[in-house]
Amino acid sequence: MSTLTKPNHIGRKISRIRELKDMKQEALAQALGTNQQAVSIMENSETIEEEKLIEVAKALGVSVEAIKNFSEEGVFNYFNTFNDSSQGTVGNYNICTFNPLDKLMEVYQEKEKLYERLLQAEKDKNDYLEKLVKGK
């Protein structure tokens, strides 16, 4: 039994990238200065001119190489790196190393100090104004 390799269908790759970016054909068409039907035809095409591919890549916010090398397996592998608990990080992000409640308490205490200073400034202003009124 022989296995057939999938053709390098650029249109399908563009379609999947657009879908992953939660973009409708109409939005891509507007970015390309064309209509939805033209985008649909392009996504059903196995090959696309290089100039058009550059425009599409720019509209999708990816590189031409990303479109040419796109694969469903690559997407799954990328997202699976976020679930790898053997690392000290989640994907490329570091795990939080401080207690968020401690930071919240610090902010609250700073806010209290600011209110106390504001209240004192208002008291000083009232005292000054009372002195001015009594002096007249």
DSSP file with accessible surface (Angstrom, degrees, kcal/mol):
  #  RESIDUE AA STRUCTURE BP1 BP2  ACC     N-H-->O    O-->H-N    N-H-->O    O-->H-N    TCO  KAPPA ALPHA  PHI   PSI    X-CA   Y-CA   Z-CA
    1    1 A M              0   0  234      0, 0.0     2,-0.3     0, 0.0     0, 0.0   0.000 360.0 360.0 360.0 124.7    0.0    0.0    0.0
    2    2 A S        -     0   0  102      0, 0.0     2,-0.5     0, 0.0     0, 0.0  -0.688 360.0-138.1 -98.2 149.7    1.5    3.3   -1.0
    3    3 A T        -     0   0  127     -2,-0.3     2,-0.4     0, 0.0     0, 0.0  -0.899  14.3-141.8-106.4 133.3    1.0    6.6    0.7
    4    4 A L        -     0   0  161     -2,-0.5     2,-0.3     3,-0.0     0, 0.0  -0.777  15.0-129.2 -93.6 137.3    0.5    9.7   -1.3
    5    5 A T        -     0   0  130     -2,-0.4    -1,-0.0     1,-0.1     0, 0.0  -0.614  27.7-110.2 -83.2 144.5    2.0   12.9   -0.2
    6    6 A K        -     0   0  178     -2,-0.3    -1,-0.1     1,-0.1     2,-0.0  -0.518  35.7-113.1 -71.1 138.7   -0.2   15.9    0.0
    7    7 A P        -     0   0   69      0, 0.0     2,-2.1     0, 0.0    -1,-0.1  -0.332  32.7-101.1 -68.6 157.4    0.5   18.6   -2.6
    8    8 A N        -     0   0   93      1,-0.1     2,-1.2     4,-0.0     3,-0.1  -0.538  48.3-174.5 -79.2  77.9    1.8   21.9   -1.4
    9    9 A H     >  -     0   0   19     -2,-2.1     4,-1.7     1,-0.2     3,-0.3  -0.636   9.8-175.6 -84.3  95.0   -1.6   23.6   -1.7
   10   10 A I  H  > S+     0   0   16     36,-2.0     4,-2.6    -2,-1.2     5,-0.2   0.877  79.5  58.5 -61.4 -39.3   -0.8   27.2   -0.9
   11   11 A G  H  > S+     0   0    0     34,-1.5     4,-2.4     1,-0.2    -1,-0.2   0.914 106.2  47.7 -59.3 -43.9   -4.4   28.3   -1.1
   12   12 A R  H  > S+     0   0  145     -3,-0.3     4,-2.5    33,-0.2    -1,-0.2   0.879 110.5  52.9 -64.3 -38.3   -5.4   25.8    1.7
   13   13 A K  H  X S+     0   0   35     -4,-1.7     4,-2.5     2,-0.2     5,-0.2   0.928 109.5  48.2 -63.6 -42.8   -2.5   27.0    3.8
   14   14 A I  H  X S+     0   0    0     -4,-2.6     4,-2.8     1,-0.2     5,-0.2   0.934 111.2  51.8 -62.0 -43.1   -3.6   30.6    3.4
   15   15 A S  H  X S+     0   0   21     -4,-2.4     4,-2.5    -5,-0.2    -2,-0.2   0.923 111.1  46.3 -59.8 -45.9   -7.1   29.6    4.4
   16   16 A R  H  X S+     0   0   76     -4,-2.5     4,-2.6     2,-0.2    -1,-0.2   0.909 112.7  49.1 -67.2 -41.0   -6.0   27.8    7.5
   17   17 A I  H  X S+     0   0   13     -4,-2.5     4,-1.7     2,-0.2    -2,-0.2   0.938 111.9  49.9 -63.6 -42.6   -3.7   30.7    8.6
   18   18 A R  H  <>S+     0   0   22     -4,-2.8     5,-2.3    -5,-0.2    -2,-0.2   0.936 112.3  47.5 -60.7 -44.0   -6.6   33.1    8.1
   19   19 A E  H ><5S+     0   0   88     -4,-2.5     3,-1.7     1,-0.2    -1,-0.2   0.901 109.4  52.8 -65.0 -41.0   -8.9   30.9   10.1
   20   20 A L  H 3<5S+     0   0   85     -4,-2.6    -1,-0.2     1,-0.3    -2,-0.2   0.812 107.8  51.9 -65.3 -28.2   -6.4   30.6   12.9
   21   21 A K  T 3<5S-     0   0  104     -4,-1.7    -1,-0.3    -5,-0.2    -2,-0.2   0.349 115.4-120.9 -87.0   6.1   -6.1   34.4   13.0
   22   22 A D  T < 5 +     0   0  149     -3,-1.7     2,-0.4     1,-0.2    -3,-0.2   0.908  63.4 147.3  55.3  44.9   -9.9   34.5   13.3
   23   23 A M      < -     0   0   47     -5,-2.3    -1,-0.2    -6,-0.1     2,-0.2  -0.926  41.7-137.3-113.4 134.5  -10.2   36.5   10.1
   24   24 A K     >  -     0   0  148     -2,-0.4     4,-2.0    -3,-0.1     3,-0.3  -0.508  26.1-111.8 -84.2 160.2  -13.0   36.3    7.6
   25   25 A Q  H  > S+     0   0   34      1,-0.2     4,-2.9     2,-0.2     5,-0.2   0.874 118.5  57.8 -59.0 -36.0  -12.5   36.2    3.9
   26   26 A E  H  > S+     0   0  106      1,-0.2     4,-2.4     2,-0.2    -1,-0.2   0.896 105.5  49.1 -62.3 -40.0  -14.2   39.6    3.7
   27   27 A A  H  > S+     0   0   42     -3,-0.3     4,-2.2     2,-0.2    -1,-0.2   0.913 112.9  46.6 -67.2 -42.1  -11.6   41.1    6.0
   28   28 A L  H  X S+     0   0    0     -4,-2.0     4,-1.9     2,-0.2    -2,-0.2   0.914 111.4  52.7 -64.9 -40.7   -8.7   39.6    4.1
   29   29 A A  H  X>S+     0   0    3     -4,-2.9     5,-2.9     1,-0.2     4,-0.8   0.919 108.9  49.4 -60.8 -42.5  -10.3   40.8    0.8
   30   30 A Q  H ><5S+     0   0  161     -4,-2.4     3,-0.7     1,-0.2    -1,-0.2   0.915 110.0  50.9 -64.2 -41.2  -10.5   44.3    2.2
   31   31 A A  H 3<5S+     0   0   63     -4,-2.2    -1,-0.2     1,-0.2    -2,-0.2   0.827 114.4  44.6 -65.2 -29.8   -6.9   44.2    3.3
   32   32 A L  H 3<5S-     0   0   23     -4,-1.9    -1,-0.2    -5,-0.1    -2,-0.2   0.512 113.4-118.1 -90.8  -7.4   -5.9   43.1   -0.2
   33   33 A G  T <<5S+     0   0   72     -4,-0.8    -3,-0.2    -3,-0.7     2,-0.2   0.865  81.3  95.9  73.5  34.9   -8.1   45.6   -1.9
   34   34 A T  S   <S-     0   0   55     -5,-2.9    -1,-0.2    -6,-0.1     2,-0.2  -0.603  74.3 -87.6-135.3-163.3  -10.3   43.0   -3.6
   35   35 A N     >  -     0   0   85     -2,-0.2     4,-1.6    -3,-0.1     3,-0.3  -0.686  34.2-105.7-114.5 170.2  -13.5   41.1   -3.0
   36   36 A Q  H  > S+     0   0   54      1,-0.2     4,-2.5    -2,-0.2     5,-0.2   0.856 116.7  57.9 -62.7 -36.3  -14.5   38.0   -1.0
   37   37 A Q  H  > S+     0   0  113      1,-0.2     4,-2.5     2,-0.2    -1,-0.2   0.900 104.3  51.7 -63.3 -38.3  -15.0   36.0   -4.2
   38   38 A A  H  > S+     0   0   34     -3,-0.3     4,-2.5     2,-0.2    -1,-0.2   0.895 109.9  49.5 -65.4 -38.5  -11.4   36.6   -5.3
   39   39 A V  H  X S+     0   0    1     -4,-1.6     4,-2.8     2,-0.2    -2,-0.2   0.921 109.9  51.5 -65.9 -41.5  -10.1   35.5   -1.9
   40   40 A S  H  X S+     0   0   36     -4,-2.5     4,-1.1     2,-0.2    -2,-0.2   0.929 111.1  47.2 -60.7 -44.7  -12.3   32.3   -2.2
   41   41 A I  H >< S+     0   0  114     -4,-2.5     3,-0.5     1,-0.2     4,-0.4   0.926 112.3  50.6 -62.2 -43.0  -10.8   31.6   -5.6
   42   42 A M  H >< S+     0   0   16     -4,-2.5     3,-1.4     1,-0.2    -2,-0.2   0.921 108.0  52.1 -62.0 -43.0   -7.3   32.2   -4.3
   43   43 A E  H 3< S+     0   0    9     -4,-2.8    -1,-0.2     1,-0.3    -2,-0.2   0.728 109.0  51.3 -69.1 -19.0   -7.8   29.9   -1.3
   44   44 A N  T << S+     0   0  119     -4,-1.1     2,-0.3    -3,-0.5    -1,-0.3   0.477  92.0  98.6 -92.3  -2.8   -9.0   27.1   -3.7
   45   45 A S    <   -     0   0   42     -3,-1.4   -34,-1.5    -4,-0.4   -33,-0.2  -0.660  64.5-150.2 -88.4 140.1   -5.9   27.6   -5.9
   46   46 A E  S    S+     0   0  100     -2,-0.3   -36,-2.0   -36,-0.2     2,-0.3   0.837  83.6  29.9 -76.5 -31.9   -3.0   25.2   -5.5
   47   47 A T        -     0   0  113    -38,-0.2     2,-0.3   -37,-0.1    -1,-0.1  -0.922  66.0-167.0-127.7 154.8   -0.4   27.8   -6.6
   48   48 A I        -     0   0   33     -2,-0.3     5,-0.0    -3,-0.1   -38,-0.0  -0.992  33.8 -98.0-140.3 143.7   -0.3   31.6   -6.3
   49   49 A E     >  -     0   0  139     -2,-0.3     4,-2.5     1,-0.1     5,-0.2  -0.281  34.0-120.5 -60.0 147.5    2.0   34.1   -7.9
   50   50 A E  H  > S+     0   0   84      1,-0.2     4,-2.2     2,-0.2     5,-0.2   0.878 111.6  52.7 -60.1 -40.9    4.9   35.3   -5.7
   51   51 A E  H  > S+     0   0  124      1,-0.2     4,-1.8     2,-0.2    -1,-0.2   0.911 111.4  46.3 -63.0 -42.6    3.8   38.9   -5.8
   52   52 A K  H  > S+     0   0   61      1,-0.2     4,-2.5     2,-0.2    -1,-0.2   0.893 109.8  54.7 -66.6 -38.1    0.3   38.0   -4.7
   53   53 A L  H  X S+     0   0    4     -4,-2.5     4,-2.7     1,-0.2    -2,-0.2   0.891 105.8  52.4 -63.3 -37.9    1.7   35.7   -2.0
   54   54 A I  H  X S+     0   0   91     -4,-2.2     4,-2.2     2,-0.2    -1,-0.2   0.930 110.3  48.3 -63.6 -42.9    3.8   38.6   -0.6
   55   55 A E  H  X S+     0   0   93     -4,-1.8     4,-2.4     2,-0.2    -2,-0.2   0.920 112.6  48.1 -63.0 -43.4    0.7   40.8   -0.4
   56   56 A V  H  X S+     0   0    0     -4,-2.5     4,-2.5     2,-0.2     5,-0.2   0.922 109.9  52.0 -64.5 -43.7   -1.3   38.1    1.3
   57   57 A A  H  X>S+     0   0    4     -4,-2.7     5,-2.4     1,-0.2     4,-1.1   0.924 110.7  48.2 -59.6 -42.7    1.5   37.4    3.8
   58   58 A K  H ><5S+     0   0  181     -4,-2.2     3,-0.5     1,-0.2    -1,-0.2   0.926 111.7  49.6 -63.6 -43.4    1.6   41.1    4.7
   59   59 A A  H 3<5S+     0   0   27     -4,-2.4    -1,-0.2     1,-0.2    -2,-0.2   0.857 114.3  45.2 -65.2 -34.1   -2.2   41.2    5.1
   60   60 A L  H 3<5S-     0   0    5     -4,-2.5    -1,-0.2    -5,-0.2    -2,-0.2   0.596 111.2-121.6 -84.5 -11.9   -2.1   38.2    7.4
   61   61 A G  T <<5S+     0   0   59     -4,-1.1     2,-0.3    -3,-0.5    -3,-0.2   0.823  75.7 106.4  75.5  30.5    0.8   39.5    9.4
   62   62 A V  S   <S-     0   0   40     -5,-2.4    -1,-0.3    -6,-0.2     2,-0.2  -0.842  72.1 -98.8-131.0 171.0    3.1   36.5    8.6
   63   63 A S     >  -     0   0   56     -2,-0.3     4,-1.6     1,-0.1     5,-0.1  -0.502  29.2-116.3 -87.4 161.8    6.1   35.9    6.4
   64   64 A V  H  > S+     0   0   18      1,-0.2     4,-2.7     2,-0.2     5,-0.2   0.903 118.7  55.2 -61.4 -39.1    5.9   34.3    3.0
   65   65 A E  H  > S+     0   0  117      1,-0.2     4,-2.7     2,-0.2    -1,-0.2   0.866 102.1  56.9 -63.1 -35.4    8.0   31.4    4.4
   66   66 A A  H  4 S+     0   0   39      2,-0.2     4,-0.4     1,-0.2    -1,-0.2   0.899 110.2  44.4 -63.9 -38.3    5.4   30.9    7.2
   67   67 A I  H >< S+     0   0    0     -4,-1.6     3,-1.0     2,-0.2    -2,-0.2   0.951 115.3  46.8 -68.9 -47.9    2.8   30.4    4.5
   68   68 A K  H 3< S+     0   0   77     -4,-2.7    -2,-0.2     1,-0.2    -1,-0.2   0.868 119.9  39.3 -63.1 -35.9    4.9   28.1    2.4
   69   69 A N  T 3< S+     0   0  126     -4,-2.7    -1,-0.2    -5,-0.2    -2,-0.2   0.349  85.6 132.1 -97.4   5.8    6.1   26.0    5.4
   70   70 A F    <   +     0   0   31     -3,-1.0     2,-0.3    -4,-0.4     3,-0.1  -0.307  26.6 167.9 -61.8 137.6    2.7   26.0    7.2
   71   71 A S     >  -     0   0   46      1,-0.1     4,-1.7   -58,-0.1     5,-0.1  -0.988  43.0-130.2-148.8 147.9    1.5   22.6    8.4
   72   72 A E  H  > S+     0   0   54     -2,-0.3     4,-2.3     1,-0.2     5,-0.2   0.893 111.5  55.7 -62.1 -38.8   -1.2   21.4   10.8
   73   73 A E  H  > S+     0   0  117      1,-0.2     4,-2.7     2,-0.2    -1,-0.2   0.895 104.3  53.5 -62.3 -39.2    1.3   19.3   12.6
   74   74 A G  H  > S+     0   0   34      2,-0.2     4,-2.3     1,-0.2    -1,-0.2   0.897 107.9  50.3 -62.8 -38.6    3.5   22.3   13.2
   75   75 A V  H  X S+     0   0   23     -4,-1.7     4,-2.3     2,-0.2     5,-0.2   0.942 112.0  47.0 -64.8 -46.1    0.6   24.2   14.8
   76   76 A F  H  X S+     0   0  124     -4,-2.3     4,-2.1     1,-0.2    -2,-0.2   0.915 112.2  50.1 -63.1 -41.5   -0.2   21.3   17.1
   77   77 A N  H  X S+     0   0  105     -4,-2.7     4,-1.0     2,-0.2    -1,-0.2   0.898 109.2  52.9 -62.9 -39.3    3.5   20.9   18.1
   78   78 A Y  H >< S+     0   0  123     -4,-2.3     3,-0.7     1,-0.2     4,-0.4   0.953 112.9  42.4 -61.1 -48.7    3.7   24.7   18.8
   79   79 A F  H >< S+     0   0  113     -4,-2.3     3,-1.0     1,-0.2     4,-0.4   0.809 106.4  62.5 -72.6 -26.2    0.7   24.6   21.1
   80   80 A N  H >< S+     0   0   96     -4,-2.1     3,-1.1     1,-0.2     4,-0.3   0.770  90.4  68.5 -69.0 -22.9    1.8   21.4   22.8
   81   81 A T  G X< S+     0   0   63     -4,-1.0    10,-1.0    -3,-0.7     3,-0.8   0.803  92.6  60.3 -66.1 -22.8    4.9   23.2   24.0
   82   82 A F  G <  S+     0   0   49     -3,-1.0    -1,-0.2    -4,-0.4    -2,-0.2   0.712 104.6  48.8 -75.5 -18.3    2.6   25.2   26.3
   83   83 A N  G <  S+     0   0  126     -3,-1.1     2,-0.9    -4,-0.4    -1,-0.2   0.366  78.2 116.0-100.9   3.3    1.5   22.0   28.0
   84   84 A D    X   -     0   0   64     -3,-0.8     3,-0.8    -4,-0.3     7,-0.2  -0.631  40.0-178.0 -77.9 105.2    4.9   20.6   28.6
   85   85 A S  T 3   +     0   0  119     -2,-0.9    -1,-0.2     1,-0.2    -4,-0.0   0.496  66.6  82.1 -85.3  -1.3    5.2   20.5   32.4
   86   86 A S  T 3  S+     0   0   98      2,-0.0    -1,-0.2    -3,-0.0     2,-0.2   0.708  83.5  73.2 -75.8 -16.4    8.7   19.2   32.5
   87   87 A Q  S <  S-     0   0   94     -3,-0.8     4,-0.0     2,-0.2     0, 0.0  -0.533  85.0-125.7 -94.1 163.7   10.1   22.7   31.9
   88   88 A G  S    S+     0   0   62     -2,-0.2     7,-0.7     2,-0.0     2,-0.3   0.428  94.0  57.8 -83.9   0.2   10.2   25.5   34.4
   89   89 A T  E    S-A   94   0A  38      5,-0.2     2,-0.7    -5,-0.2    -2,-0.2  -0.868  81.6-124.8-126.2 163.1    8.4   27.7   32.0
   90   90 A V  E >  S-A   93   0A  72      3,-2.4     3,-2.3    -2,-0.3     2,-0.3  -0.933  81.3 -48.1-106.7 108.2    5.1   27.6   30.1
   91   91 A G  T 3  S-     0   0    5    -10,-1.0    -2,-0.1    -2,-0.7   -12,-0.0  -0.485 121.1 -28.5  63.5-126.0    6.0   27.9   26.5
   92   92 A N  T 3  S+     0   0  148     -2,-0.3     2,-0.4    -3,-0.1    -1,-0.3   0.222 120.1  99.6-102.3  12.5    8.4   30.8   26.3
   93   93 A Y  E <  S-A   90   0A 155     -3,-2.3    -3,-2.4   -11,-0.0     2,-0.1  -0.839  71.0-126.1-106.8 137.7    6.8   32.5   29.4
   94   94 A N  E     -A   89   0A 140     -2,-0.4     2,-0.2    -5,-0.2    -5,-0.2  -0.483  28.6-110.2 -76.6 149.2    8.3   32.4   32.9
   95   95 A I        -     0   0   95     -7,-0.7    -1,-0.1    -2,-0.1     2,-0.0  -0.532  45.9 -90.3 -76.8 144.4    6.1   31.2   35.7
   96   96 A C        -     0   0   75     -2,-0.2    -1,-0.1     1,-0.1     0, 0.0  -0.318  39.5-170.9 -57.6 127.4    5.2   34.0   38.2
   97   97 A T        +     0   0  139     -3,-0.1     2,-0.3     2,-0.1    -1,-0.1   0.302  61.0  62.8-108.0   8.2    7.8   34.1   40.9
   98   98 A F  S    S-     0   0  109      4,-0.0     3,-0.1     3,-0.0    -2,-0.0  -0.898  87.9-104.4-129.0 161.8    6.1   36.5   43.3
   99   99 A N    >>  -     0   0   77     -2,-0.3     4,-1.6     1,-0.2     3,-0.7  -0.750  22.8-152.1 -85.4 116.5    2.9   36.4   45.3
  100  100 A P  H 3> S+     0   0   79      0, 0.0     4,-2.3     0, 0.0    -1,-0.2   0.836  94.9  59.3 -59.7 -30.1    0.3   38.6   43.6
  101  101 A L  H 3> S+     0   0  115      2,-0.2     4,-2.4     1,-0.2     5,-0.2   0.884 102.5  52.7 -67.2 -35.8   -1.4   39.2   46.9
  102  102 A D  H <> S+     0   0   94     -3,-0.7     4,-2.1     2,-0.2    -1,-0.2   0.924 110.1  48.0 -62.4 -43.9    1.8   40.7   48.3
  103  103 A K  H  X S+     0   0   95     -4,-1.6     4,-2.2     1,-0.2    -2,-0.2   0.904 110.2  52.5 -63.7 -39.5    1.9   43.1   45.3
  104  104 A L  H  X S+     0   0  109     -4,-2.3     4,-2.4     1,-0.2    -2,-0.2   0.915 108.8  49.8 -62.6 -42.0   -1.7   44.0   45.8
  105  105 A M  H  X S+     0   0   93     -4,-2.4     4,-2.6     2,-0.2    -1,-0.2   0.893 108.5  53.3 -65.3 -38.4   -1.1   44.8   49.5
  106  106 A E  H  X S+     0   0   89     -4,-2.1     4,-2.3     2,-0.2    -1,-0.2   0.935 110.2  47.0 -61.0 -45.3    1.9   47.0   48.5
  107  107 A V  H  X S+     0   0   89     -4,-2.2     4,-2.4     1,-0.2    -2,-0.2   0.917 111.4  51.5 -63.1 -42.5   -0.3   49.0   46.1
  108  108 A Y  H  X S+     0   0  111     -4,-2.4     4,-2.3     1,-0.2    -2,-0.2   0.925 110.3  48.5 -61.7 -43.7   -3.0   49.3   48.6
  109  109 A Q  H  X S+     0   0   99     -4,-2.6     4,-2.2     2,-0.2    -1,-0.2   0.895 110.7  50.8 -65.5 -39.4   -0.6   50.7   51.2
  110  110 A E  H  X S+     0   0  117     -4,-2.3     4,-2.2     2,-0.2    -1,-0.2   0.913 109.1  51.8 -62.8 -39.5    0.9   53.1   48.7
  111  111 A K  H  X S+     0   0   94     -4,-2.4     4,-2.4     1,-0.2    -2,-0.2   0.918 107.6  52.1 -63.6 -42.0   -2.6   54.3   47.9
  112  112 A E  H  X S+     0   0   85     -4,-2.3     4,-2.3     1,-0.2    -1,-0.2   0.929 109.3  49.7 -60.0 -44.0   -3.3   54.9   51.7
  113  113 A K  H  X S+     0   0  127     -4,-2.2     4,-2.3     1,-0.2    -1,-0.2   0.900 109.5  51.6 -63.2 -40.5   -0.2   57.0   52.0
  114  114 A L  H  X S+     0   0   93     -4,-2.2     4,-2.5     1,-0.2    -1,-0.2   0.923 109.8  49.2 -63.4 -42.1   -1.2   59.1   49.0
  115  115 A Y  H  X S+     0   0  141     -4,-2.4     4,-2.8     2,-0.2    -2,-0.2   0.899 109.7  52.2 -63.8 -39.4   -4.6   59.7   50.4
  116  116 A E  H  X S+     0   0  125     -4,-2.3     4,-2.4     2,-0.2    -1,-0.2   0.922 111.0  47.0 -63.0 -42.4   -3.1   60.8   53.8
  117  117 A R  H  X S+     0   0  161     -4,-2.3     4,-2.4     2,-0.2    -2,-0.2   0.907 112.7  49.6 -66.1 -39.5   -0.8   63.2   52.0
  118  118 A L  H  X S+     0   0  100     -4,-2.5     4,-2.2     2,-0.2    -2,-0.2   0.924 111.0  49.5 -64.5 -43.0   -3.7   64.6   50.0
  119  119 A L  H  X S+     0   0  100     -4,-2.8     4,-2.3     1,-0.2    -2,-0.2   0.917 111.2  49.4 -62.1 -42.9   -5.8   65.0   53.1
  120  120 A Q  H  X S+     0   0   96     -4,-2.4     4,-2.7     1,-0.2    -1,-0.2   0.910 109.1  52.4 -64.1 -40.0   -3.0   66.8   54.9
  121  121 A A  H  X S+     0   0   53     -4,-2.4     4,-2.3     1,-0.2    -1,-0.2   0.911 109.8  49.0 -63.0 -40.3   -2.5   69.1   51.9
  122  122 A E  H  X S+     0   0   80     -4,-2.2     4,-2.5     2,-0.2    -1,-0.2   0.904 110.7  50.3 -65.4 -40.7   -6.3   70.0   52.0
  123  123 A K  H  X S+     0   0  104     -4,-2.3     4,-2.6     2,-0.2    -2,-0.2   0.930 110.9  49.0 -62.5 -44.2   -6.1   70.7   55.7
  124  124 A D  H  X S+     0   0   86     -4,-2.7     4,-2.3     1,-0.2    -2,-0.2   0.912 110.9  50.5 -62.4 -40.5   -3.1   73.0   55.2
  125  125 A K  H  X S+     0   0  106     -4,-2.3     4,-2.5     1,-0.2    -2,-0.2   0.928 110.7  48.8 -64.3 -42.5   -4.9   74.8   52.4
  126  126 A N  H  X S+     0   0   82     -4,-2.5     4,-2.5     1,-0.2    -2,-0.2   0.908 110.5  51.0 -63.7 -43.0   -8.0   75.3   54.6
  127  127 A D  H  X S+     0   0   81     -4,-2.6     4,-2.1     2,-0.2    -1,-0.2   0.926 111.2  48.5 -60.3 -42.9   -5.9   76.6   57.5
  128  128 A Y  H  X S+     0   0  147     -4,-2.3     4,-2.0     1,-0.2    -2,-0.2   0.924 111.8  48.8 -63.1 -44.0   -4.2   79.1   55.1
  129  129 A L  H  X S+     0   0   86     -4,-2.5     4,-2.3     1,-0.2    -1,-0.2   0.892 109.4  52.5 -65.7 -37.5   -7.6   80.2   53.7
  130  130 A E  H  X S+     0   0  107     -4,-2.5     4,-2.4     1,-0.2     5,-0.2   0.914 108.6  51.1 -63.6 -40.0   -9.0   80.7   57.3
  131  131 A K  H  X S+     0   0  154     -4,-2.1     4,-1.7     1,-0.2    -1,-0.2   0.906 110.1  49.7 -63.6 -40.2   -6.0   82.8   58.2
  132  132 A L  H  X S+     0   0   82     -4,-2.0     4,-0.7     2,-0.2    -2,-0.2   0.911 111.5  48.2 -64.6 -42.2   -6.5   85.0   55.1
  133  133 A V  H >< S+     0   0  108     -4,-2.3     3,-0.8     1,-0.2    -2,-0.2   0.912 112.7  47.7 -67.1 -41.7  -10.2   85.4   55.9
  134  134 A K  H 3< S+     0   0  169     -4,-2.4    -1,-0.2     1,-0.2    -2,-0.2   0.817 104.6  61.6 -68.7 -28.9   -9.5   86.4   59.5
  135  135 A G  H 3<        0   0   69     -4,-1.7    -1,-0.2    -5,-0.2    -2,-0.2   0.717 360.0 360.0 -72.8 -16.7   -6.8   88.8   58.5
  136  136 A K    <<        0   0  222     -3,-0.8    -3,-0.0    -4,-0.7    -4,-0.0  -0.188 360.0 360.0 -83.3 360.0   -9.3   91.0   56.5
